[in-house]
Amino acid sequence: MLSGSQAPGRPPQALHPLFQAGEEAGVRDNAAGAVGRLLAAFGGAVPLEAVAPVLLTALPLTEVRSARGHAAVADVSWRCG
């Protein structure tokens, strides 16, 4: 398992296409939850200044059925605010 200082470099970039305007809401919401969980797990090792603007475009979440997804994004939103 990776420690908090060993953030994966590619996952946030790989998820970026899922935030496009034409993407289905459920896909975009799941991507937002995944990014939120990455930020929660790896903290400062993920470039917040690059990730947060994209993540915030996905708000409000509309299709996520998992409380875990909502909680991850809410936690990141609170940290950014």
ZINOR-V584093 format. One record per residue. N is the residue number from 1. RES is the residue in one small letter. PHI is phi in radians with two decimals (999 if undefined). OMEGA is omega in degrees with one decimal (none if undefined). Layout:
BEGIN
n=N res=RES phi=PHI omega=OMEGA
n=N res=RES phi=PHI omega=OMEGA
END
This chain:
BEGIN
n=1 res=m phi=999 omega=179.8
n=2 res=l phi=-1.36 omega=174.5
n=3 res=s phi=-1.49 omega=-178.3
n=4 res=g phi=-1.04 omega=-178.7
n=5 res=s phi=-1.57 omega=-177.7
n=6 res=q phi=-1.95 omega=-177.9
n=7 res=a phi=-1.18 omega=175.4
n=8 res=p phi=-1.21 omega=-176.6
n=9 res=g phi=-1.41 omega=-172.4
n=10 res=r phi=-1.61 omega=-175.2
n=11 res=p phi=-0.93 omega=178.8
n=12 res=p phi=-1.06 omega=178.4
n=13 res=q phi=-1.17 omega=-179.1
n=14 res=a phi=-1.17 omega=-179.9
n=15 res=l phi=-1.44 omega=-175.7
n=16 res=h phi=-0.92 omega=179.7
n=17 res=p phi=-1.05 omega=-178.8
n=18 res=l phi=-1.30 omega=179.9
n=19 res=f phi=-1.70 omega=-179.4
n=20 res=q phi=-1.15 omega=-175.6
n=21 res=a phi=-1.03 omega=-177.4
n=22 res=g phi=-1.43 omega=-177.6
n=23 res=e phi=-1.30 omega=177.4
n=24 res=e phi=-1.09 omega=-176.9
n=25 res=a phi=-1.02 omega=-179.6
n=26 res=g phi=-1.12 omega=178.2
n=27 res=v phi=-1.15 omega=179.7
n=28 res=r phi=-1.09 omega=179.0
n=29 res=d phi=-1.13 omega=178.3
n=30 res=n phi=-1.14 omega=176.9
n=31 res=a phi=-1.12 omega=177.9
n=32 res=a phi=-1.10 omega=177.2
n=33 res=g phi=-1.11 omega=179.1
n=34 res=a phi=-1.14 omega=178.5
n=35 res=v phi=-1.14 omega=177.1
n=36 res=g phi=-1.04 omega=178.8
n=37 res=r phi=-1.19 omega=175.8
n=38 res=l phi=-1.09 omega=179.3
n=39 res=l phi=-1.14 omega=178.9
n=40 res=a phi=-1.16 omega=-177.1
n=41 res=a phi=-1.37 omega=-172.3
n=42 res=f phi=-1.97 omega=172.9
n=43 res=g phi=0.80 omega=-174.7
n=44 res=g phi=-1.20 omega=-179.6
n=45 res=a phi=-1.37 omega=176.2
n=46 res=v phi=-1.69 omega=-176.5
n=47 res=p phi=-1.21 omega=-175.4
n=48 res=l phi=-1.01 omega=-178.9
n=49 res=e phi=-1.12 omega=177.4
n=50 res=a phi=-1.63 omega=-173.9
n=51 res=v phi=-1.49 omega=-174.3
n=52 res=a phi=-1.02 omega=-179.5
n=53 res=p phi=-1.04 omega=179.2
n=54 res=v phi=-1.22 omega=179.6
n=55 res=l phi=-1.06 omega=-177.7
n=56 res=l phi=-1.17 omega=177.0
n=57 res=t phi=-1.18 omega=-178.7
n=58 res=a phi=-1.47 omega=-178.0
n=59 res=l phi=-1.52 omega=-4.0
n=60 res=p phi=-1.36 omega=175.9
n=61 res=l phi=-1.20 omega=-177.0
n=62 res=t phi=-2.15 omega=-172.4
n=63 res=e phi=-2.06 omega=-177.2
n=64 res=v phi=-1.11 omega=-179.8
n=65 res=r phi=-1.74 omega=-177.9
n=66 res=s phi=-1.70 omega=176.0
n=67 res=a phi=-1.09 omega=179.6
n=68 res=r phi=-1.09 omega=178.0
n=69 res=g phi=-1.12 omega=178.1
n=70 res=h phi=-1.11 omega=-178.3
n=71 res=a phi=-1.12 omega=-179.5
n=72 res=a phi=-1.12 omega=-179.6
n=73 res=v phi=-1.22 omega=178.3
n=74 res=a phi=-1.09 omega=179.3
n=75 res=d phi=-1.09 omega=179.8
n=76 res=v phi=-1.18 omega=178.9
n=77 res=s phi=-1.04 omega=179.6
n=78 res=w phi=-1.13 omega=-179.7
n=79 res=r phi=-1.15 omega=-178.9
n=80 res=c phi=-1.33 omega=-173.8
n=81 res=g phi=-1.36 omega=none
END
